[in-house]
Amino acid sequence: MVIILTIYLINFFFGLRLLLYKRINSSLYYHLVLLTLLIPVLTPLFYILNVLDDYTQRKLIKKRKIDLENLPTLSNSKTTSRNDLQFFTNGKKFFDDMFMELNEAKNYIHISFFALNTDEIGKEFFNQLTKCLQRGVEVIILYDQLGSIKIKKKYLNEFRKHGGKLVPFLKIFTGINYRNHRKVMVIDNKIAYLTGFNIGDKYLGKNQKLGIWVDSALKITGNAVEIIEKRFLADLMYALKRKVEVDKYLIKQEFLGSKIVEVISSGVDISDIDLIENKVLEELYQANERVYLQTPYLILNDRFLNALLYLKHKGIDIKVMIPSKNDHPLVYQATLAYASILVSNDIEVYLFSNQAFLHSKVVIIDNHALISTHNLDIRSFIYSLEIGTLVIDKDFTDYLTKVFLKQVTYCKQLTKEMVQTYPVWTKLKLAICKLFSHYL
């Protein structure tokens, strides 16, 4: 009896501390109340996770001032002209194009990825970069330690021997939720890749469970590149804890492209609000014809969900495409839970072919399209540091729309009948994972 009372008092203490925690937003507060009531034994764990997150959040908030001191011309959102664009959904074509451009690099290659691997394509990636170093090209890689936890450093000896720099952005356990999810490569302030792909064999479809990998990547040649490069430099200087010579990287280039591209960065290191989410919401409320969404993880906040329901009420054509299989089991169950809410409100949801895994992050709204590193989930809305491009061009958006509608033909529609006939156990799994969605 004494032991039970002691456990209860411990959980009550941590639960009270947790629910009085100043930095918890209202949506997370609701989830925590339910979790502490339903699973009180985990309350100390939730408290520790939130303390660690708060520590990292405070560090990243300080980064805002550091970034502007290091790079006064840094912009969190800027519209540029004279851009040429190329869109990739296939891993082999993406890597082939990237390796081709690496061979043409003359001054520098700056890379930021969430997940680096040293499997077959990973080794080839570092071999290509080592060849660039041997030609006198500077190579700096900024990476997330948690996302790249499988990297084997013995395969990086040649890369480092020739002067390649590998810089971690955040340590693994400083706050497990806040991660650098910006995935970009900049070459000579001329070409930039902004991508959903990471570096690894599975992005070439070599994972038997996941099958063909379908993603989204944008190659930009134009004035938008410098905005992406400045964001990289700000993140790099923060990680290095020192300034670098910025001007030598902002090489003057002349571009002849015709596309207008707005580059938007988001994350707690930039603002208290998610700038990419708010840009999408702004675009959603101006929609007149269609809204097509692709995301591997669908865990919506109330603002996004309400916007979609409002647009459905207006008669806007809404289509949402998600995978039909999981690369993270619990996250996928939460995704299905939110997909079921949309279907129950007559919004079309499509499950991509079970021969492939859909990892695309594309938002099409009338004649505008957002291609980003940002998923439509709580992790991206609240925690991850992201970057995206809003393309304001009818021809390009029409092309993306054709790609999307072609991909719909590979899908199976999730219907009300399917949702209503889920077994009780499945409904329970979805409900539990939805409850834990802030921590998935």
DRENLUMGU-70481 format. One record per residue (C-alpha): residue in three letters; chain; y, z, x. Coordinates in nm, 4 decimals, padded with zeros to 6 digits. Layout:
<recs>
 rest kette        v        w        u
  ALA     A        Y        Z        X
...
</recs>
This chain:
<recs>
 rest kette        v        w        u
  MET     A  00.0000  00.0000  00.0000
  VAL     A  00.2368  00.0863  00.2871
  ILE     A  00.1591 -00.2466  00.4556
  ILE     A  00.2297 -00.4422  00.1365
  LEU     A  00.5569 -00.2536  00.0852
  THR     A  00.6588 -00.3187  00.4472
  ILE     A  00.5869 -00.6924  00.4147
  TYR     A  00.7825 -00.7005  00.0904
  LEU     A  01.0850 -00.5283  00.2460
  ILE     A  01.0777 -00.7622  00.5484
  ASN     A  01.0659 -01.0670  00.3233
  PHE     A  01.3357 -00.9226  00.0986
  PHE     A  01.5626 -00.8607  00.3990
  PHE     A  01.5202 -01.2126  00.5405
  GLY     A  01.5438 -01.3656  00.1941
  LEU     A  01.8737 -01.1890  00.1296
  ARG     A  02.0096 -01.2900  00.4711
  LEU     A  01.9009 -01.6468  00.4070
  LEU     A  02.0559 -01.6778  00.0619
  LEU     A  02.3839 -01.5257  00.1827
  TYR     A  02.3962 -01.7640  00.4783
  LYS     A  02.7406 -01.9273  00.4797
  ARG     A  02.6476 -02.2761  00.5961
  ILE     A  02.3810 -02.3532  00.3360
  ASN     A  02.4904 -02.6322  00.1013
  SER     A  02.4383 -02.5984 -00.2738
  SER     A  02.1434 -02.8386 -00.2921
  LEU     A  01.9559 -02.6618 -00.0123
  TYR     A  02.0455 -02.3252 -00.1673
  TYR     A  01.8629 -02.4235 -00.4877
  HIS     A  01.5514 -02.5203 -00.2928
  LEU     A  01.5590 -02.2022 -00.0860
  VAL     A  01.5820 -01.9817 -00.3941
  LEU     A  01.2685 -02.1434 -00.5343
  LEU     A  01.0851 -02.1311 -00.2018
  THR     A  01.1623 -01.7644 -00.1401
  LEU     A  01.0454 -01.6805 -00.4923
  LEU     A  00.7278 -01.8907 -00.4815
  ILE     A  00.6278 -01.8378 -00.1157
  PRO     A  00.7994 -01.5166 -00.0027
  VAL     A  00.5725 -01.4795  00.3009
  LEU     A  00.7448 -01.7846  00.4589
  THR     A  01.0945 -01.6426  00.4125
  PRO     A  01.1306 -01.5239  00.7778
  LEU     A  01.0317 -01.8730  00.8956
  PHE     A  01.2924 -02.0392  00.6712
  TYR     A  01.5509 -01.7934  00.8024
  ILE     A  01.4685 -01.8704  01.1685
  LEU     A  01.4808 -02.2466  01.1035
  ASN     A  01.8234 -02.2150  00.9435
  VAL     A  01.9559 -01.9978  01.2280
  LEU     A  01.8421 -02.2589  01.4824
  ASP     A  01.9935 -02.5362  01.2736
  ASP     A  02.3189 -02.3436  01.2454
  TYR     A  02.3323 -02.3035  01.6247
  THR     A  02.2874 -02.6791  01.6744
  GLN     A  02.5303 -02.7605  01.3956
  ARG     A  02.8029 -02.5527  01.5577
  LYS     A  02.7440 -02.7301  01.8895
  LEU     A  02.7655 -03.0712  01.7247
  ILE     A  03.0824 -02.9790  01.5344
  LYS     A  03.2441 -02.8981  01.8710
  LYS     A  03.1362 -03.2445  01.9860
  ARG     A  03.3979 -03.3970  01.7509
  LYS     A  03.6811 -03.2657  01.9674
  ILE     A  03.4973 -03.3437  02.2926
  ASP     A  03.4402 -03.7049  02.1818
  LEU     A  03.8087 -03.7636  02.1101
  GLU     A  03.9113 -03.6023  02.4391
  ASN     A  03.6677 -03.8249  02.6273
  LEU     A  03.7416 -04.1405  02.4280
  PRO     A  04.0687 -04.1284  02.2268
  THR     A  04.0153 -04.4805  02.0825
  LEU     A  03.6778 -04.3848  01.9337
  SER     A  03.6470 -04.4832  01.5670
  ASN     A  03.3965 -04.3493  01.3154
  SER     A  03.4461 -04.6485  01.0861
  LYS     A  03.6077 -04.9777  01.1783
  THR     A  03.6036 -05.3292  01.0323
  THR     A  03.5785 -05.6181  01.2787
  SER     A  03.5889 -05.9969  01.2576
  ARG     A  03.4388 -06.2865  01.4557
  ASN     A  03.0782 -06.1742  01.4539
  ASP     A  02.7586 -06.3795  01.4657
  LEU     A  02.4503 -06.2119  01.3180
  GLN     A  02.0751 -06.2509  01.3416
  PHE     A  01.8342 -06.0468  01.1280
  PHE     A  01.4772 -05.9469  01.2238
  THR     A  01.1939 -05.8003  01.0182
  ASN     A  00.9100 -05.8813  01.2602
  GLY     A  00.8470 -05.6667  01.5686
  LYS     A  00.7253 -05.9458  01.7966
  LYS     A  01.0278 -06.1654  01.7253
  PHE     A  01.2568 -05.8673  01.7747
  PHE     A  01.1081 -05.7673  02.1105
  ASP     A  01.0893 -06.1293  02.2325
  ASP     A  01.4582 -06.1795  02.1555
  MET     A  01.5522 -05.8468  02.3119
  PHE     A  01.3600 -05.9229  02.6332
  MET     A  01.5247 -06.2666  02.6508
  GLU     A  01.8713 -06.1090  02.6320
  LEU     A  01.7771 -05.8429  02.8885
  ASN     A  01.7035 -06.1227  03.1350
  GLU     A  02.0548 -06.2588  03.0776
  ALA     A  02.2338 -05.9248  03.1320
  LYS     A  02.4915 -05.9322  03.4110
  ASN     A  02.6675 -05.5937  03.4169
  TYR     A  02.5018 -05.3214  03.2110
  ILE     A  02.2468 -05.2351  02.9446
  HIS     A  02.3078 -04.9248  02.7342
  ILE     A  02.0249 -04.8075  02.5115
  SER     A  01.9912 -04.5316  02.2548
  PHE     A  01.6562 -04.4824  02.0816
  PHE     A  01.4987 -04.2048  01.8792
  ALA     A  01.1407 -04.2713  01.9910
  LEU     A  01.0380 -04.4081  02.3301
  ASN     A  00.6700 -04.4550  02.4088
  THR     A  00.4918 -04.5601  02.7256
  ASP     A  00.2128 -04.7559  02.5567
  GLU     A  00.1654 -05.1298  02.6173
  ILE     A  00.5031 -05.2504  02.4848
  GLY     A  00.6715 -04.9388  02.6228
  LYS     A  00.5501 -05.0155  02.9743
  GLU     A  00.6649 -05.3763  02.9384
  PHE     A  01.0027 -05.2512  02.8161
  PHE     A  01.0514 -05.0352  03.1254
  ASN     A  00.9199 -05.3158  03.3502
  GLN     A  01.1836 -05.5501  03.2091
  LEU     A  01.4540 -05.2886  03.2612
  THR     A  01.3376 -05.2303  03.6203
  LYS     A  01.3767 -05.6036  03.6894
  CYS     A  01.7310 -05.5789  03.5540
  LEU     A  01.8019 -05.2889  03.7896
  GLN     A  01.6717 -05.4935  04.0818
  ARG     A  01.9301 -05.7615  03.9940
  GLY     A  02.2054 -05.4985  04.0123
  VAL     A  02.2435 -05.4409  03.6366
  GLU     A  02.3161 -05.0813  03.5345
  VAL     A  02.0679 -04.9370  03.2825
  ILE     A  02.1245 -04.6100  03.0949
  ILE     A  01.8924 -04.4856  02.8210
  LEU     A  01.9934 -04.2085  02.5823
  TYR     A  01.6931 -04.0705  02.3946
  ASP     A  01.5907 -03.7965  02.1557
  GLN     A  01.3466 -03.5522  02.3168
  LEU     A  01.1601 -03.4741  01.9956
  GLY     A  01.1258 -03.8363  01.8875
  SER     A  01.0127 -03.9327  02.2388
  ILE     A  00.7809 -03.6373  02.2905
  LYS     A  00.4822 -03.8660  02.3674
  ILE     A  00.6523 -04.0400  02.6573
  LYS     A  00.4606 -04.0145  02.9870
  LYS     A  00.7087 -03.9799  03.2682
  LYS     A  00.4666 -04.1031  03.5356
  TYR     A  00.5242 -04.4549  03.4015
  LEU     A  00.8981 -04.4224  03.4615
  ASN     A  00.8857 -04.3746  03.8403
  GLU     A  00.9779 -04.7352  03.9271
  PHE     A  01.2540 -04.7388  03.6660
  ARG     A  01.4087 -04.4245  03.8125
  LYS     A  01.3439 -04.5292  04.1732
  HIS     A  01.5673 -04.8330  04.1209
  GLY     A  01.8479 -04.6275  03.9660
  GLY     A  01.7618 -04.6289  03.5981
  LYS     A  01.9047 -04.3309  03.4092
  LEU     A  01.7149 -04.1552  03.1295
  VAL     A  01.9344 -03.9003  02.9500
  PRO     A  01.8120 -03.6623  02.6734
  PHE     A  02.0614 -03.6050  02.3927
  LEU     A  01.9401 -03.2759  02.2419
  LYS     A  01.6718 -03.0390  02.3619
  ILE     A  01.3667 -03.0177  02.1362
  PHE     A  01.3967 -02.6620  02.0093
  THR     A  01.7734 -02.6169  01.9855
  GLY     A  01.7445 -02.7108  01.6196
  ILE     A  01.4473 -02.9096  01.5053
  ASN     A  01.6258 -03.0813  01.2141
  TYR     A  01.9351 -03.2168  01.3896
  ARG     A  01.8263 -03.5269  01.5828
  ASN     A  01.9947 -03.8338  01.7304
  HIS     A  01.8605 -04.1176  01.5134
  ARG     A  02.1081 -04.3830  01.6333
  LYS     A  01.9037 -04.6778  01.7603
  VAL     A  02.1137 -04.9330  01.9418
  MET     A  02.1198 -05.1481  02.2533
  VAL     A  02.4414 -05.2897  02.3999
  ILE     A  02.4481 -05.5603  02.6679
  ASP     A  02.7724 -05.6314  02.8578
  ASN     A  02.9918 -05.5467  02.5565
  LYS     A  02.8797 -05.8855  02.4226
  ILE     A  02.5540 -05.8316  02.2330
  ALA     A  02.4311 -05.5319  02.0360
  TYR     A  02.1087 -05.4599  01.8543
  LEU     A  02.1152 -05.2055  01.5721
  THR     A  01.7622 -05.1427  01.4605
  GLY     A  01.5042 -04.9538  01.2610
  PHE     A  01.2485 -05.0349  01.5324
  ASN     A  01.1770 -04.7901  01.8116
  ILE     A  00.9873 -04.8661  02.1319
  GLY     A  00.6120 -04.8505  02.0739
  ASP     A  00.3009 -05.0532  01.9935
  LYS     A  00.2962 -04.9526  01.6280
  TYR     A  00.6224 -05.1432  01.5781
  LEU     A  00.4226 -05.4543  01.6689
  GLY     A  00.1643 -05.3797  01.4006
  LYS     A -00.0947 -05.2390  01.6421
  ASN     A -00.1584 -04.9177  01.4493
  GLN     A -00.4739 -04.9776  01.2436
  LYS     A -00.3817 -04.7272  00.9734
  LEU     A -00.0300 -04.8606  00.9175
  GLY     A -00.1075 -05.2288  00.9710
  ILE     A  00.1707 -05.4888  00.9904
  TRP     A  00.5055 -05.3243  01.0631
  VAL     A  00.7978 -05.4527  00.8546
  ASP     A  01.1405 -05.3315  00.9622
  SER     A  01.5074 -05.4265  00.9830
  ALA     A  01.7090 -05.5063  01.2948
  LEU     A  02.0469 -05.6713  01.3341
  LYS     A  02.1584 -05.8588  01.6437
  ILE     A  02.5363 -05.8773  01.6700
  THR     A  02.7396 -06.1024  01.8964
  GLY     A  03.1029 -06.0278  01.8295
  ASN     A  03.3831 -05.7737  01.8104
  ALA     A  03.1644 -05.5133  01.6361
  VAL     A  02.9770 -05.4659  01.9648
  GLU     A  03.2632 -05.2732  02.1250
  ILE     A  03.2698 -05.0215  01.8392
  ILE     A  02.8969 -04.9585  01.8875
  GLU     A  02.9464 -04.9313  02.2649
  LYS     A  03.2200 -04.6716  02.2243
  ARG     A  02.9917 -04.4610  02.0047
  PHE     A  02.7204 -04.4853  02.2702
  LEU     A  02.9643 -04.3815  02.5443
  ALA     A  03.0844 -04.0815  02.3419
  ASP     A  02.7248 -03.9668  02.2886
  LEU     A  02.6439 -04.0280  02.6549
  MET     A  02.9389 -03.8248  02.7846
  TYR     A  02.8464 -03.5400  02.5520
  ALA     A  02.4874 -03.5445  02.6799
  LEU     A  02.5962 -03.5659  03.0456
  LYS     A  02.8679 -03.3003  02.9948
  ARG     A  03.1100 -03.5128  03.1979
  LYS     A  03.3328 -03.8157  03.1582
  VAL     A  03.2370 -04.1666  03.2642
  GLU     A  03.4646 -04.4583  03.3498
  VAL     A  03.4975 -04.6092  03.0033
  ASP     A  03.7139 -04.9120  03.0852
  LYS     A  03.4559 -05.0779  03.3104
  TYR     A  03.2184 -05.1028  03.0125
  LEU     A  03.4707 -05.2437  02.7634
  ILE     A  03.4532 -05.5902  02.9157
  LYS     A  03.6859 -05.8388  02.7488
  GLN     A  03.4895 -06.1045  02.5588
  GLU     A  03.5885 -06.4000  02.3416
  PHE     A  03.3936 -06.4548  02.0180
  LEU     A  03.3885 -06.7403  01.7691
  GLY     A  03.1723 -06.5942  01.4920
  SER     A  03.2764 -06.5850  01.1265
  LYS     A  03.1180 -06.2654  00.9895
  ILE     A  03.3129 -05.9510  00.8990
  VAL     A  03.1270 -05.6343  00.9989
  GLU     A  03.2258 -05.2726  00.9453
  VAL     A  03.0588 -05.0316  01.1885
  ILE     A  03.0082 -04.6814  01.0474
  SER     A  02.8742 -04.3757  01.2252
  SER     A  02.7636 -04.0592  01.0480
  GLY     A  02.6407 -03.7155  01.1385
  VAL     A  02.7633 -03.3601  01.1688
  ASP     A  02.9087 -03.4536  01.5099
  ILE     A  03.1551 -03.6767  01.3219
  SER     A  03.2309 -03.5221  00.9831
  ASP     A  03.1212 -03.2586  00.7324
  ILE     A  03.0326 -03.5420  00.4966
  ASP     A  02.7871 -03.8264  00.5527
  LEU     A  03.0144 -04.1272  00.6059
  ILE     A  02.7357 -04.3823  00.5617
  GLU     A  02.6194 -04.2193  00.2389
  ASN     A  02.9756 -04.2126  00.1088
  LYS     A  03.0294 -04.5772  00.2002
  VAL     A  02.7134 -04.6717  00.0075
  LEU     A  02.8230 -04.4616 -00.2908
  GLU     A  03.1638 -04.6288 -00.2834
  GLU     A  02.9932 -04.9691 -00.2850
  LEU     A  02.7496 -04.8638 -00.5585
  TYR     A  03.0228 -04.7646 -00.8010
  GLN     A  03.1840 -05.1068 -00.7498
  ALA     A  02.8601 -05.2991 -00.8139
  ASN     A  02.8750 -05.5734 -01.0755
  GLU     A  02.5430 -05.7562 -01.0500
  ARG     A  02.2706 -05.6180 -00.8275
  VAL     A  02.1627 -05.3273 -00.6107
  TYR     A  01.8553 -05.3791 -00.3914
  LEU     A  01.7377 -05.0918 -00.1705
  GLN     A  01.4720 -05.0725  00.1004
  THR     A  01.3795 -04.7432  00.2601
  PRO     A  01.0634 -04.5923  00.4107
  TYR     A  01.1576 -04.2443  00.2876
  LEU     A  01.3112 -04.1868 -00.0568
  ILE     A  01.4329 -03.8275 -00.0938
  LEU     A  01.7562 -03.8522 -00.2875
  ASN     A  02.0343 -03.6016 -00.3344
  ASP     A  02.1971 -03.5570 -00.6751
  ARG     A  02.4971 -03.7755 -00.5925
  PHE     A  02.2844 -04.0749 -00.5028
  LEU     A  02.0439 -04.0256 -00.7909
  ASN     A  02.3283 -03.9949 -01.0425
  ALA     A  02.4919 -04.3102 -00.9058
  LEU     A  02.1720 -04.5102 -00.9602
  LEU     A  02.1275 -04.3724 -01.3126
  TYR     A  02.4892 -04.4595 -01.3941
  LEU     A  02.4429 -04.8167 -01.2669
  LYS     A  02.1252 -04.8563 -01.4698
  HIS     A  02.3205 -04.7454 -01.7763
  LYS     A  02.5771 -05.0183 -01.6945
  GLY     A  02.3016 -05.2808 -01.6875
  ILE     A  02.3069 -05.3470 -01.3117
  ASP     A  01.9895 -05.5063 -01.1703
  ILE     A  01.8403 -05.2301 -00.9520
  LYS     A  01.5324 -05.2744 -00.7372
  VAL     A  01.4017 -05.0122 -00.4943
  MET     A  01.1323 -05.0960 -00.2388
  ILE     A  00.9269 -04.8293 -00.0597
  PRO     A  00.5957 -04.8287  00.1331
  SER     A  00.2587 -04.8025 -00.0409
  LYS     A  00.1188 -04.5897  00.2416
  ASN     A  00.2412 -04.3032  00.4563
  ASP     A  00.3213 -04.2461  00.8199
  HIS     A  00.4082 -03.8844  00.7301
  PRO     A  00.1833 -03.7595  00.4451
  LEU     A  00.4070 -03.4882  00.3002
  VAL     A  00.7184 -03.7049  00.3225
  TYR     A  00.5399 -03.9824  00.1342
  GLN     A  00.4411 -03.7462 -00.1468
  ALA     A  00.8062 -03.6422 -00.1792
  THR     A  00.9030 -04.0121 -00.1758
  LEU     A  00.6639 -04.0796 -00.4647
  ALA     A  00.8096 -03.7823 -00.6527
  TYR     A  01.1604 -03.9284 -00.6372
  ALA     A  01.0302 -04.2797 -00.7058
  SER     A  00.8679 -04.1402 -01.0208
  ILE     A  01.2044 -04.0044 -01.1361
  LEU     A  01.3590 -04.3507 -01.0964
  VAL     A  01.0722 -04.5209 -01.2793
  SER     A  01.0971 -04.2699 -01.5625
  ASN     A  01.4597 -04.3794 -01.5993
  ASP     A  01.3675 -04.7510 -01.6158
  ILE     A  01.4680 -04.8325 -01.2572
  GLU     A  01.2359 -05.0837 -01.0904
  VAL     A  01.0421 -04.9439 -00.7933
  TYR     A  00.8150 -05.1620 -00.5817
  LEU     A  00.5373 -05.0455 -00.3484
  PHE     A  00.5044 -05.2738 -00.0472
  SER     A  00.1724 -05.4379  00.0417
  ASN     A -00.0953 -05.1910  00.1528
  GLN     A -00.1661 -05.4270  00.4445
  ALA     A  00.1671 -05.3262  00.5967
  PHE     A  00.4111 -05.0398  00.6425
  LEU     A  00.7697 -05.0910  00.5246
  HIS     A  01.0245 -04.9250  00.7545
  SER     A  01.3308 -05.1344  00.6590
  LYS     A  01.6642 -04.9674  00.5928
  VAL     A  01.8591 -05.2263  00.3934
  VAL     A  02.1084 -05.1854  00.1091
  ILE     A  02.2249 -05.4980 -00.0757
  ILE     A  02.5080 -05.4565 -00.3264
  ASP     A  02.6408 -05.7827 -00.4722
  ASN     A  02.7834 -05.9730 -00.1711
  HIS     A  02.7793 -05.6819  00.0746
  ALA     A  02.4852 -05.5579  00.2808
  LEU     A  02.4309 -05.2421  00.4838
  ILE     A  02.1801 -05.2502  00.7683
  SER     A  02.1521 -04.9158  00.9423
  THR     A  01.9352 -04.6504  01.1051
  HIS     A  01.9971 -04.4363  00.7941
  ASN     A  01.7075 -04.3632  00.5579
  LEU     A  01.7678 -04.2714  00.1943
  ASP     A  01.6451 -03.9170  00.2479
  ILE     A  01.7774 -03.5656  00.2945
  ARG     A  01.7169 -03.5774  00.6695
  SER     A  01.9600 -03.8689  00.7063
  PHE     A  02.2018 -03.7357  00.4429
  ILE     A  02.2369 -03.3942  00.6088
  TYR     A  02.0875 -03.3739  00.9566
  SER     A  02.0379 -03.6956  01.1540
  LEU     A  02.3056 -03.8671  01.3597
  GLU     A  02.3107 -04.2272  01.2338
  ILE     A  02.4895 -04.5591  01.2709
  GLY     A  02.5140 -04.8587  01.0417
  THR     A  02.6829 -05.1928  00.9785
  LEU     A  02.8286 -05.3088  00.6482
  VAL     A  02.8286 -05.6892  00.6468
  ILE     A  03.0926 -05.8364  00.4166
  ASP     A  02.9725 -06.1936  00.3903
  LYS     A  02.8282 -06.3805  00.0900
  ASP     A  02.6144 -06.6274  00.2875
  PHE     A  02.4523 -06.3556  00.4970
  THR     A  02.3971 -06.1313  00.1940
  ASP     A  02.2454 -06.4236  00.0025
  TYR     A  02.0054 -06.4729  00.2937
  LEU     A  01.9076 -06.1032  00.2899
  THR     A  01.8624 -06.1213 -00.0876
  LYS     A  01.6200 -06.4131 -00.0467
  VAL     A  01.4254 -06.2136  00.2140
  PHE     A  01.4154 -05.9111 -00.0173
  LEU     A  01.2987 -06.1107 -00.3211
  LYS     A  01.0327 -06.2807 -00.1087
  GLN     A  00.9116 -05.9369 -00.0009
  VAL     A  00.8976 -05.8300 -00.3676
  THR     A  00.6158 -06.0847 -00.4083
  TYR     A  00.4114 -05.8771 -00.1600
  CYS     A  00.4642 -05.5635 -00.3669
  LYS     A  00.3016 -05.3849 -00.6574
  GLN     A  00.5437 -05.2429 -00.9130
  LEU     A  00.5255 -04.8709 -00.9812
  THR     A  00.5214 -04.8419 -01.3602
  LYS     A  00.5778 -04.5645 -01.6128
  GLU     A  00.2109 -04.5910 -01.7101
  MET     A  00.1037 -04.5287 -01.3494
  VAL     A  00.3347 -04.2283 -01.3200
  GLN     A  00.2297 -04.0820 -01.6562
  THR     A -00.1417 -04.1123 -01.5743
  TYR     A -00.1238 -03.9368 -01.2377
  PRO     A -00.3974 -03.6684 -01.2226
  VAL     A -00.2774 -03.3099 -01.2529
  TRP     A -00.3547 -03.2485 -00.8858
  THR     A -00.1383 -03.5481 -00.7837
  LYS     A  00.1504 -03.4270 -00.9988
  LEU     A  00.1210 -03.0835 -00.8393
  LYS     A  00.1266 -03.2345 -00.4873
  LEU     A  00.4349 -03.4375 -00.5694
  ALA     A  00.6122 -03.1338 -00.7153
  ILE     A  00.5309 -02.9144 -00.4127
  CYS     A  00.6402 -03.1788 -00.1613
  LYS     A  00.9607 -03.2396 -00.3579
  LEU     A  01.0296 -02.8670 -00.3363
  PHE     A  00.9859 -02.8766  00.0430
  SER     A  01.1767 -03.2050  00.0795
  HIS     A  01.4692 -03.0465  00.2673
  TYR     A  01.2306 -02.9523  00.5477
  LEU     A  01.0239 -03.2730  00.5665
</recs>
